[in-house]
Amino acid sequence: MTHPFHPLNGREFEFIQTRTCWGVERVDYLDEDGTLRNLPMAWTSVASEDPFVRVATGRSAFRVSDLLALATLLDGLCRDDCAEKRAN
């Protein structure tokens, strides 16, 4: 488990298979009790390393595409707020 905020971070489990479920790559594994479980592949070492993460080497906490999406969201919220204030 490699997801930094998951409670199982750093633990290793027996890998079973990968599969796609609703368009998301998932990993099936056996937990310590032998129960078959699954989680997103991106949360595991099975997934290939994100090229942005490799190139940024910890220097950037955010991707450009994520920052642009956030700017668009904030711009929309500001427009809605300004329109509401003008209406009052």
N, CA, C and O atoms as CSV, one atom per row, in Angstrom:
chain,resi,resn,atom,element,x,y,z
A,1,MET,N,N,0.858,-1.173,0.000
A,1,MET,CA,C,0.000,0.000,0.000
A,1,MET,C,C,0.899,1.229,0.000
A,1,MET,O,O,1.736,1.381,0.890
A,2,THR,N,N,0.737,2.102,-0.981
A,2,THR,CA,C,1.598,3.277,-1.088
A,2,THR,C,C,0.861,4.594,-0.891
A,2,THR,O,O,1.503,5.642,-0.810
A,3,HIS,N,N,-0.470,4.574,-0.812
A,3,HIS,CA,C,-1.219,5.822,-0.630
A,3,HIS,C,C,-0.814,6.438,0.708
A,3,HIS,O,O,-0.935,5.789,1.747
A,4,PRO,N,N,-0.333,7.691,0.695
A,4,PRO,CA,C,0.241,8.260,1.917
A,4,PRO,C,C,-0.740,8.442,3.073
A,4,PRO,O,O,-0.313,8.480,4.227
A,5,PHE,N,N,-2.032,8.555,2.801
A,5,PHE,CA,C,-2.992,8.803,3.876
A,5,PHE,C,C,-3.835,7.583,4.227
A,5,PHE,O,O,-4.696,7.658,5.104
A,6,HIS,N,N,-3.600,6.466,3.557
A,6,HIS,CA,C,-4.366,5.251,3.842
A,6,HIS,C,C,-3.822,4.606,5.110
A,6,HIS,O,O,-2.609,4.561,5.310
A,7,PRO,N,N,-4.713,4.104,5.975
A,7,PRO,CA,C,-4.238,3.489,7.226
A,7,PRO,C,C,-3.324,2.273,7.019
A,7,PRO,O,O,-2.566,1.911,7.918
A,8,LEU,N,N,-3.391,1.651,5.854
A,8,LEU,CA,C,-2.542,0.486,5.582
A,8,LEU,C,C,-1.249,0.866,4.861
A,8,LEU,O,O,-0.536,-0.014,4.381
A,9,ASN,N,N,-0.936,2.154,4.778
A,9,ASN,CA,C,0.261,2.607,4.088
A,9,ASN,C,C,1.496,1.879,4.618
A,9,ASN,O,O,1.705,1.759,5.825
A,10,GLY,N,N,2.306,1.398,3.671
A,10,GLY,CA,C,3.541,0.708,4.029
A,10,GLY,C,C,3.390,-0.790,4.224
A,10,GLY,O,O,4.386,-1.511,4.291
A,11,ARG,N,N,2.160,-1.263,4.316
A,11,ARG,CA,C,1.932,-2.709,4.512
A,11,ARG,C,C,2.023,-3.427,3.164
A,11,ARG,O,O,1.753,-2.837,2.118
A,12,GLU,N,N,2.400,-4.684,3.203
A,12,GLU,CA,C,2.463,-5.509,1.997
A,12,GLU,C,C,1.447,-6.629,2.103
A,12,GLU,O,O,1.232,-7.199,3.173
A,13,PHE,N,N,0.823,-6.936,0.968
A,13,PHE,CA,C,-0.202,-7.978,0.902
A,13,PHE,C,C,0.065,-8.875,-0.294
A,13,PHE,O,O,0.824,-8.527,-1.198
A,14,GLU,N,N,-0.576,-10.037,-0.280
A,14,GLU,CA,C,-0.416,-10.975,-1.386
A,14,GLU,C,C,-1.248,-10.510,-2.575
A,14,GLU,O,O,-2.477,-10.464,-2.510
A,15,PHE,N,N,-0.557,-10.166,-3.666
A,15,PHE,CA,C,-1.189,-9.710,-4.895
A,15,PHE,C,C,-1.894,-10.884,-5.575
A,15,PHE,O,O,-1.338,-11.979,-5.659
A,16,ILE,N,N,-3.118,-10.654,-6.059
A,16,ILE,CA,C,-3.859,-11.685,-6.788
A,16,ILE,C,C,-3.959,-11.329,-8.265
A,16,ILE,O,O,-3.498,-12.087,-9.118
A,17,GLN,N,N,-4.559,-10.177,-8.574
A,17,GLN,CA,C,-4.734,-9.782,-9.965
A,17,GLN,C,C,-5.107,-8.309,-10.067
A,17,GLN,O,O,-5.443,-7.667,-9.072
A,18,THR,N,N,-5.043,-7.784,-11.297
A,18,THR,CA,C,-5.568,-6.448,-11.564
A,18,THR,C,C,-6.812,-6.614,-12.422
A,18,THR,O,O,-6.954,-7.601,-13.142
A,19,ARG,N,N,-7.705,-5.645,-12.338
A,19,ARG,CA,C,-8.920,-5.660,-13.157
A,19,ARG,C,C,-9.456,-4.237,-13.257
A,19,ARG,O,O,-9.060,-3.355,-12.495
A,20,THR,N,N,-10.347,-4.035,-14.192
A,20,THR,CA,C,-10.979,-2.732,-14.367
A,20,THR,C,C,-12.423,-2.821,-13.906
A,20,THR,O,O,-13.164,-3.715,-14.314
A,21,CYS,N,N,-12.811,-1.895,-13.061
A,21,CYS,CA,C,-14.172,-1.856,-12.537
A,21,CYS,C,C,-14.683,-0.424,-12.674
A,21,CYS,O,O,-14.160,0.486,-12.031
A,22,TRP,N,N,-15.693,-0.223,-13.500
A,22,TRP,CA,C,-16.259,1.102,-13.741
A,22,TRP,C,C,-15.187,2.077,-14.222
A,22,TRP,O,O,-15.183,3.247,-13.842
A,23,GLY,N,N,-14.289,1.587,-15.052
A,23,GLY,CA,C,-13.264,2.429,-15.642
A,23,GLY,C,C,-12.072,2.710,-14.749
A,23,GLY,O,O,-11.191,3.483,-15.126
A,24,VAL,N,N,-12.022,2.098,-13.571
A,24,VAL,CA,C,-10.917,2.315,-12.639
A,24,VAL,C,C,-10.135,1.014,-12.497
A,24,VAL,O,O,-10.705,-0.039,-12.212
A,25,GLU,N,N,-8.812,1.103,-12.702
A,25,GLU,CA,C,-7.959,-0.069,-12.506
A,25,GLU,C,C,-7.900,-0.383,-11.019
A,25,GLU,O,O,-7.632,0.496,-10.200
A,26,ARG,N,N,-8.152,-1.646,-10.674
A,26,ARG,CA,C,-8.150,-2.058,-9.273
A,26,ARG,C,C,-7.213,-3.251,-9.092
A,26,ARG,O,O,-6.907,-3.969,-10.044
A,27,VAL,N,N,-6.768,-3.446,-7.862
A,27,VAL,CA,C,-5.899,-4.565,-7.508
A,27,VAL,C,C,-6.640,-5.439,-6.506
A,27,VAL,O,O,-7.125,-4.951,-5.485
A,28,ASP,N,N,-6.725,-6.718,-6.796
A,28,ASP,CA,C,-7.264,-7.680,-5.837
A,28,ASP,C,C,-6.087,-8.232,-5.035
A,28,ASP,O,O,-5.028,-8.528,-5.589
A,29,TYR,N,N,-6.286,-8.364,-3.727
A,29,TYR,CA,C,-5.228,-8.876,-2.858
A,29,TYR,C,C,-5.859,-9.639,-1.696
A,29,TYR,O,O,-7.058,-9.529,-1.442
A,30,LEU,N,N,-5.036,-10.409,-1.001
A,30,LEU,CA,C,-5.486,-11.115,0.192
A,30,LEU,C,C,-4.973,-10.358,1.410
A,30,LEU,O,O,-3.783,-10.063,1.516
A,31,ASP,N,N,-5.891,-10.045,2.333
A,31,ASP,CA,C,-5.452,-9.373,3.553
A,31,ASP,C,C,-4.849,-10.400,4.513
A,31,ASP,O,O,-4.735,-11.580,4.182
A,32,GLU,N,N,-4.467,-9.937,5.699
A,32,GLU,CA,C,-3.784,-10.838,6.652
A,32,GLU,C,C,-4.650,-12.003,7.113
A,32,GLU,O,O,-4.123,-13.006,7.594
A,33,ASP,N,N,-5.984,-11.889,6.972
A,33,ASP,CA,C,-6.898,-12.975,7.332
A,33,ASP,C,C,-7.196,-13.895,6.161
A,33,ASP,O,O,-7.939,-14.866,6.307
A,34,GLY,N,N,-6.615,-13.594,4.982
A,34,GLY,CA,C,-6.869,-14.399,3.792
A,34,GLY,C,C,-8.133,-13.995,3.054
A,34,GLY,O,O,-8.582,-14.710,2.157
A,35,THR,N,N,-8.717,-12.851,3.422
A,35,THR,CA,C,-9.923,-12.360,2.769
A,35,THR,C,C,-9.536,-11.614,1.497
A,35,THR,O,O,-8.622,-10.791,1.505
A,36,LEU,N,N,-10.242,-11.910,0.400
A,36,LEU,CA,C,-9.999,-11.224,-0.862
A,36,LEU,C,C,-10.549,-9.805,-0.778
A,36,LEU,O,O,-11.726,-9.605,-0.479
A,37,ARG,N,N,-9.707,-8.840,-1.038
A,37,ARG,CA,C,-10.092,-7.425,-1.000
A,37,ARG,C,C,-9.568,-6.755,-2.255
A,37,ARG,O,O,-8.780,-7.343,-2.996
A,38,ASN,N,N,-10.007,-5.514,-2.497
A,38,ASN,CA,C,-9.480,-4.775,-3.636
A,38,ASN,C,C,-9.429,-3.296,-3.315
A,38,ASN,O,O,-10.118,-2.806,-2.420
A,39,LEU,N,N,-8.598,-2.603,-4.066
A,39,LEU,CA,C,-8.458,-1.158,-3.913
A,39,LEU,C,C,-7.930,-0.587,-5.215
A,39,LEU,O,O,-7.460,-1.337,-6.071
A,40,PRO,N,N,-7.999,0.735,-5.380
A,40,PRO,CA,C,-7.508,1.341,-6.625
A,40,PRO,C,C,-6.022,1.051,-6.853
A,40,PRO,O,O,-5.212,1.143,-5.931
A,41,MET,N,N,-5.684,0.705,-8.072
A,41,MET,CA,C,-4.301,0.384,-8.403
A,41,MET,C,C,-3.372,1.562,-8.103
A,41,MET,O,O,-2.220,1.361,-7.717
A,42,ALA,N,N,-3.865,2.779,-8.279
A,42,ALA,CA,C,-3.036,3.968,-8.047
A,42,ALA,C,C,-2.556,4.065,-6.605
A,42,ALA,O,O,-1.605,4.792,-6.320
A,43,TRP,N,N,-3.189,3.355,-5.706
A,43,TRP,CA,C,-2.805,3.393,-4.293
A,43,TRP,C,C,-1.747,2.350,-3.963
A,43,TRP,O,O,-1.372,2.196,-2.800
A,44,THR,N,N,-1.264,1.635,-4.967
A,44,THR,CA,C,-0.342,0.534,-4.728
A,44,THR,C,C,0.944,0.698,-5.527
A,44,THR,O,O,1.058,1.581,-6.377
A,45,SER,N,N,1.899,-0.159,-5.241
A,45,SER,CA,C,3.141,-0.170,-5.997
A,45,SER,C,C,2.985,-0.890,-7.328
A,45,SER,O,O,3.917,-0.910,-8.132
A,46,VAL,N,N,1.816,-1.483,-7.573
A,46,VAL,CA,C,1.558,-2.150,-8.847
A,46,VAL,C,C,1.472,-1.113,-9.964
A,46,VAL,O,O,1.881,-1.374,-11.096
A,47,ALA,N,N,0.938,0.063,-9.641
A,47,ALA,CA,C,0.797,1.131,-10.631
A,47,ALA,C,C,2.169,1.685,-10.993
A,47,ALA,O,O,3.063,1.771,-10.151
A,48,SER,N,N,2.318,2.059,-12.256
A,48,SER,CA,C,3.576,2.689,-12.646
A,48,SER,C,C,3.626,4.089,-12.045
A,48,SER,O,O,2.593,4.719,-11.821
A,49,GLU,N,N,4.816,4.556,-11.794
A,49,GLU,CA,C,4.983,5.859,-11.173
A,49,GLU,C,C,4.486,6.953,-12.118
A,49,GLU,O,O,4.771,6.930,-13.316
A,50,ASP,N,N,3.745,7.902,-11.567
A,50,ASP,CA,C,3.236,9.037,-12.320
A,50,ASP,C,C,4.426,9.843,-12.846
A,50,ASP,O,O,5.306,10.216,-12.070
A,51,PRO,N,N,4.466,10.118,-14.162
A,51,PRO,CA,C,5.595,10.860,-14.720
A,51,PRO,C,C,5.799,12.226,-14.066
A,51,PRO,O,O,6.937,12.658,-13.883
A,52,PHE,N,N,4.721,12.902,-13.718
A,52,PHE,CA,C,4.843,14.211,-13.066
A,52,PHE,C,C,5.549,14.069,-11.722
A,52,PHE,O,O,6.438,14.857,-11.395
A,53,VAL,N,N,5.158,13.076,-10.953
A,53,VAL,CA,C,5.768,12.858,-9.640
A,53,VAL,C,C,7.259,12.571,-9.800
A,53,VAL,O,O,8.074,13.060,-9.017
A,54,ARG,N,N,7.614,11.787,-10.804
A,54,ARG,CA,C,9.016,11.443,-11.030
A,54,ARG,C,C,9.825,12.686,-11.404
A,54,ARG,O,O,10.918,12.891,-10.875
A,55,VAL,N,N,9.300,13.518,-12.310
A,55,VAL,CA,C,10.026,14.697,-12.764
A,55,VAL,C,C,10.080,15.769,-11.676
A,55,VAL,O,O,11.111,16.419,-11.508
A,56,ALA,N,N,8.993,15.964,-10.941
A,56,ALA,CA,C,8.936,17.009,-9.911
A,56,ALA,C,C,9.836,16.691,-8.724
A,56,ALA,O,O,10.298,17.604,-8.039
A,57,THR,N,N,10.086,15.436,-8.475
A,57,THR,CA,C,10.914,14.967,-7.351
A,57,THR,C,C,10.652,15.740,-6.064
A,57,THR,O,O,11.582,16.160,-5.375
A,58,GLY,N,N,9.370,15.919,-5.751
A,58,GLY,CA,C,8.987,16.546,-4.500
A,58,GLY,C,C,9.016,18.057,-4.487
A,58,GLY,O,O,8.723,18.660,-3.455
A,59,ARG,N,N,9.358,18.693,-5.599
A,59,ARG,CA,C,9.456,20.147,-5.626
A,59,ARG,C,C,8.113,20.833,-5.804
A,59,ARG,O,O,8.003,22.032,-5.549
A,60,SER,N,N,7.093,20.109,-6.233
A,60,SER,CA,C,5.793,20.722,-6.466
A,60,SER,C,C,4.709,19.853,-5.839
A,60,SER,O,O,4.649,18.645,-6.064
A,61,ALA,N,N,3.862,20.491,-5.054
A,61,ALA,CA,C,2.786,19.747,-4.400
A,61,ALA,C,C,1.579,19.579,-5.316
A,61,ALA,O,O,0.715,18.743,-5.054
A,62,PHE,N,N,1.512,20.373,-6.398
A,62,PHE,CA,C,0.343,20.349,-7.274
A,62,PHE,C,C,0.759,20.240,-8.734
A,62,PHE,O,O,1.809,20.743,-9.133
A,63,ARG,N,N,-0.081,19.575,-9.527
A,63,ARG,CA,C,0.126,19.492,-10.966
A,63,ARG,C,C,-0.463,20.736,-11.612
A,63,ARG,O,O,-1.407,21.324,-11.085
A,64,VAL,N,N,0.082,21.132,-12.732
A,64,VAL,CA,C,-0.427,22.298,-13.444
A,64,VAL,C,C,-1.901,22.102,-13.803
A,64,VAL,O,O,-2.706,23.018,-13.639
A,65,SER,N,N,-2.252,20.924,-14.288
A,65,SER,CA,C,-3.650,20.678,-14.678
A,65,SER,C,C,-4.588,20.809,-13.475
A,65,SER,O,O,-5.705,21.307,-13.614
A,66,ASP,N,N,-4.140,20.365,-12.294
A,66,ASP,CA,C,-4.971,20.496,-11.092
A,66,ASP,C,C,-5.114,21.959,-10.689
A,66,ASP,O,O,-6.196,22.383,-10.284
A,67,LEU,N,N,-4.039,22.733,-10.795
A,67,LEU,CA,C,-4.099,24.156,-10.460
A,67,LEU,C,C,-5.001,24.908,-11.427
A,67,LEU,O,O,-5.744,25.798,-11.013
A,68,LEU,N,N,-4.948,24.563,-12.711
A,68,LEU,CA,C,-5.831,25.200,-13.689
A,68,LEU,C,C,-7.288,24.857,-13.417
A,68,LEU,O,O,-8.161,25.717,-13.539
A,69,ALA,N,N,-7.558,23.615,-13.051
A,69,ALA,CA,C,-8.935,23.216,-12.713
A,69,ALA,C,C,-9.411,23.963,-11.479
A,69,ALA,O,O,-10.564,24.391,-11.423
A,70,LEU,N,N,-8.545,24.125,-10.495
A,70,LEU,CA,C,-8.900,24.874,-9.292
A,70,LEU,C,C,-9.174,26.336,-9.629
A,70,LEU,O,O,-10.135,26.916,-9.125
A,71,ALA,N,N,-8.343,26.933,-10.472
A,71,ALA,CA,C,-8.544,28.330,-10.876
A,71,ALA,C,C,-9.883,28.502,-11.586
A,71,ALA,O,O,-10.588,29.484,-11.352
A,72,THR,N,N,-10.231,27.562,-12.442
A,72,THR,CA,C,-11.518,27.610,-13.144
A,72,THR,C,C,-12.667,27.506,-12.161
A,72,THR,O,O,-13.649,28.240,-12.273
A,73,LEU,N,N,-12.556,26.611,-11.207
A,73,LEU,CA,C,-13.591,26.445,-10.180
A,73,LEU,C,C,-13.748,27.720,-9.362
A,73,LEU,O,O,-14.864,28.192,-9.144
A,74,LEU,N,N,-12.634,28.272,-8.911
A,74,LEU,CA,C,-12.691,29.493,-8.114
A,74,LEU,C,C,-13.238,30.661,-8.915
A,74,LEU,O,O,-13.992,31.479,-8.387
A,75,ASP,N,N,-12.866,30.745,-10.182
A,75,ASP,CA,C,-13.375,31.803,-11.046
A,75,ASP,C,C,-14.899,31.704,-11.161
A,75,ASP,O,O,-15.604,32.711,-11.098
A,76,GLY,N,N,-15.392,30.481,-11.328
A,76,GLY,CA,C,-16.843,30.276,-11.404
A,76,GLY,C,C,-17.538,30.656,-10.108
A,76,GLY,O,O,-18.609,31.262,-10.130
A,77,LEU,N,N,-16.938,30.306,-8.988
A,77,LEU,CA,C,-17.524,30.647,-7.692
A,77,LEU,C,C,-17.539,32.158,-7.485
A,77,LEU,O,O,-18.513,32.715,-6.979
A,78,CYS,N,N,-16.436,32.821,-7.887
A,78,CYS,CA,C,-16.362,34.282,-7.745
A,78,CYS,C,C,-17.405,34.964,-8.618
A,78,CYS,O,O,-18.035,35.934,-8.196
A,79,ARG,N,N,-17.589,34.458,-9.842
A,79,ARG,CA,C,-18.604,35.032,-10.732
A,79,ARG,C,C,-19.989,34.885,-10.131
A,79,ARG,O,O,-20.788,35.821,-10.163
A,80,ASP,N,N,-20.275,33.717,-9.585
A,80,ASP,CA,C,-21.585,33.482,-8.961
A,80,ASP,C,C,-21.789,34.410,-7.772
A,80,ASP,O,O,-22.872,34.968,-7.594
A,81,ASP,N,N,-20.743,34.578,-6.952
A,81,ASP,CA,C,-20.826,35.427,-5.769
A,81,ASP,C,C,-21.013,36.883,-6.173
A,81,ASP,O,O,-21.822,37.590,-5.571
A,82,CYS,N,N,-20.276,37.343,-7.184
A,82,CYS,CA,C,-20.387,38.746,-7.642
A,82,CYS,C,C,-21.774,39.005,-8.222
A,82,CYS,O,O,-22.357,40.063,-7.985
A,83,ALA,N,N,-22.306,38.046,-8.981
A,83,ALA,CA,C,-23.638,38.218,-9.569
A,83,ALA,C,C,-24.693,38.291,-8.468
A,83,ALA,O,O,-25.639,39.074,-8.553
A,84,GLU,N,N,-24.522,37.475,-7.445
A,84,GLU,CA,C,-25.480,37.478,-6.325
A,84,GLU,C,C,-25.427,38.816,-5.579
A,84,GLU,O,O,-26.467,39.356,-5.199
A,85,LYS,N,N,-24.219,39.351,-5.370
A,85,LYS,CA,C,-24.079,40.624,-4.668
A,85,LYS,C,C,-24.688,41.765,-5.479
A,85,LYS,O,O,-25.296,42.670,-4.908
A,86,ARG,N,N,-24.530,41.736,-6.822
A,86,ARG,CA,C,-25.112,42.774,-7.662
A,86,ARG,C,C,-26.630,42.703,-7.643
A,86,ARG,O,O,-27.304,43.727,-7.759
A,87,ALA,N,N,-27.170,41.501,-7.497
A,87,ALA,CA,C,-28.628,41.333,-7.494
A,87,ALA,C,C,-29.241,41.867,-6.203
A,87,ALA,O,O,-30.418,42.225,-6.183
A,88,ASN,N,N,-28.460,41.923,-5.126
A,88,ASN,CA,C,-28.970,42.388,-3.839
A,88,ASN,C,C,-28.778,43.843,-3.740
A,88,ASN,O,O,-29.140,44.446,-2.730
